[in-house]
Amino acid sequence: MNQRKAGVILSYINMGTNAFIGFIYIPLLLAFLTKEQYGLYQLVGSMIAYIAVMDFGLANTTVRYYSRLRSLHDVRGQENLLAVMLRLYTGIAAAIMVVGFLLLQILLPFYGKTLSAEDLITARQVYWILLFNLAVVVPGHVFSAIIQSHEKFIFLRCIGLLNIILQPLLVYIILHFRASIVALAVVQTLCNIGVFAANFYYSVFKLKARFRLHKWDGKFVREILFFSFFIFVNAMVDQIYWKSGQLILGAVVGTVAVAIYSVTVQLCMAFMSFSANISAVFLPRLSALAAQNNMDETNAIFLKVGRLQFYIVMLIFWGFVLFGRQFLHLWVGDSFLPAYTYTVILMAGLIIPVVQNTGILILQAKNKHSFRAFVFTVFGLLNVCISIQLAKHFGAMACACVTAGCLLMEQGLILNVYYAKLGVRVLCFFGHIFKIFLATLLPVGTAAWLLLRLPAHPSVFELLFQIACFSLLYALTMWTLAMNDYEKNLILAPLKKVLQRI
């Protein structure tokens, strides 16, 4: 099995493990912490998230340029690129501390009316711990980029899996001795430093990556920074989409509203990650195709990956529509049930963007992502401005509706027009997707009819059984009505190998 396929499989093992642990982890936190404390932690995390984008997208930039230099067997160029990147990251780490200090002075006064004096002190402590975490870990992105460029996805995913498992275990142990969000921040920082150390060791000692500055090419550095700038803008606006709601609610409503909305955001992040992990392994290949101006294979990847993503995305979306209320009832309690409506709204707005993640990689590979950055920025600012006004009257519902509307306009409409101008066969893509969508209605309609005849509040095992039955019905319907030979072979080929060994 090659690294790409193994990387995708391990990604889903990671996500499955993460989902299982998350089902236990958040209720665990809420058992040790109050809803207000949990909301405060999410509020501070939202502040830090804006500083986290200060890596300026250099990780993807490193993958792009390093992959090209490897394809040309330019060892000297690889060494020089890594040396330049490491220096840039060191400067960014210093800038993070400075910007973090200034941002703290600006933001905290806005929360004087909704946070107590004790909460403000705790928030400040957590902020500094997480800021230090960023300053140490962000330079480590260059090492993960090296591993990705070598397409060693198995190692990356295994380290991620180890982190997913160890972090909640350490949190559980620490919170037994000291139930505070400060302790939670310390554990998160230690785990991230561990990931940094593992990536450093593998890059330097296993992949023999060398950091030698042969020359400081100002023109090349400007090209790198120009390319990275638009990735940075996209990342910043992404934070506006997913973190501004919590910041706004914390200022105008309170930490309880932040806690509820943060559950919605976490569910949407998981929703997006299920598709992103498929497309992420194609960036090195798409960069090479862009250099060759090979649009036929690029379109083939765009459609192939999009179809696979759509199967998974619609299973999760319809699954949450059908079982989301019961899930939240069992997971975090009835006080968090408003998150169901917010999540359905945001997931609906995300469907097109998440099945077109490959399109973003195509833009990056072709160095055409500046247009997306501009459009993303305009709609991101509109999102904030409208949300601030409406959140005063409609709370979290306003944040969810405005964000979903902006996503549909920006990525569902405008960005697809731009893809078409670049030669991406958008209409062909949507034709395929629409046929799959129609096929999904059969298992969804059947499951909805059956659920009306079952108890409203099933036990954990009853809910798992219902979800398993729906998933099986969905898979059989997709196999019969939607999947092509290539997609069926992705499932049959591994099964045949297993049977042959038996």
Phi, psi and omega in degrees: 000131182282170185296326181294310180298316179297322179298318179294314180299314179295328177299318181285330172296317177302312184291323177296316177297317180297319179294318180296313181292322179298327178298329179266326191295310183293315173301327177297313178299317181291340176285326180270328185248154173282164178300325179294318179296317179298318177297322179295319178297318178294325179296313179295320178300326178293324176295314181296328182301327179291327179284331183299333181285358180289003170287356173058025178069019183291339178296308178295325178296317178299316178301314183298307186285322180293321178297319179295317181294325176293321179294335178268359182057036180267087184295316180299317179296322178297314180298317182293318179301313182295323178295318178297315182297319181295322177293320178296319180293324178297318176296322179295320179301318178294320180295327179300317181295319181292310180297321179299318178297315181294319181296323179298318180294330182279317190280315188303322179302335180291343185254013180298331182277333184256346179245142177284169179298321179294320178297321180295321178295314179297317180301320180295318180295313180298320181302313184292324178295313181291330177293317176299318177306313179298314184298330179276318190278324184304317176300338179290349179297332180294328180285320176294327177294323177298314181297319179294320180297325176280000180057038175268063186290334181297313179298313181302314183290325179293319177297319177298319179295318179298319179295319179300321184280316186288322186301309179294329177296316178294320178299316180300316180294313183294316183293339175295326181270325181211103182276088179211155179285344174293315178298322178300317179294323180296315180298316179301318180295315181297319179295318180293324176294324177298318177297318177302314182296320180295315179295322178298312182298313183294320182293314187277318188262335179261313181270354177059036177293136182238139181247091181234121179275099179280325176198150176262097182272100183301321180295318180294319179297319178296322178297317179298313183293324178294316178297316183290330185303318183285331171294319177299316179299315178301317180294320179296315180291328175300320176294324177299318180297316192255347180243338182295326179303317179291321178295318180294313181295324178297328181276325187253344182239302181143175187288335177295316177297323177297317181299315181293314182292330179294328175296318176301313181297319180296319177296321179290324176298317177296319178302315180291323184293333181296332178264327185297328183291336175288310185289331186301327183285354183262357183300313178302318181293318180294326177297318178294320179294324179296321178297329180269354184055042183265089183281336180297310180289326177299315178295323179297318178294318181303314181286316183298312181292320180299318178296315179298318179297321184294321176304312184289315183298317181289328174299315180291316182298306181294326177298318179289322177302317183283319190242003186299317181298313180297321179298311180295322178302316181280330188279303187236358177098164185294338180293344179259006183301330175305337179296337180300308182297316180299320183291317179300316180299312183290321178298320178299319178289340184268347189304309181294312179303319186284337177270001177240029177301328179297330177299321178296319178295325177297316178299317179294317181297325180270001183058041180242020186277000179294326179296315178299321179299318180296310182296318180300319180295314181301311182287331176296317178292321175299319179303312181295311184299315181290320181297320180301316181291316185280332181296332178298331184254326187241002176062221186294332179301321179296316181299318181294312183294317181294316180297315179298318179297317179295320179297318181294319181291314187286306186266332180283327185249293189298314184293327179291327174297319180291319176305317181299321179294334179275357178103005177282132183278080186292315182297321176298318179300310182292330175299315178296315184295321182295322178296320178294320179302315180299321180294330181290338184293332181295305179294328180293314179297318179297314181295319180298319179297319180289322182296330178297341182257007180247162179302145184289332183236082179288162173285174180302313183291323177296319179295315178299321179295318179297317179296318179297318179295317178297317181298319179295315177299318179298313182297317179296321179294316179297319180298319185281319190254341191234321189290142175266179184298320180299314183292321177295323181292332176300330179270318185289321184301310178297324180295320179297319179296319179296316180295324178295323180288328178289000000 
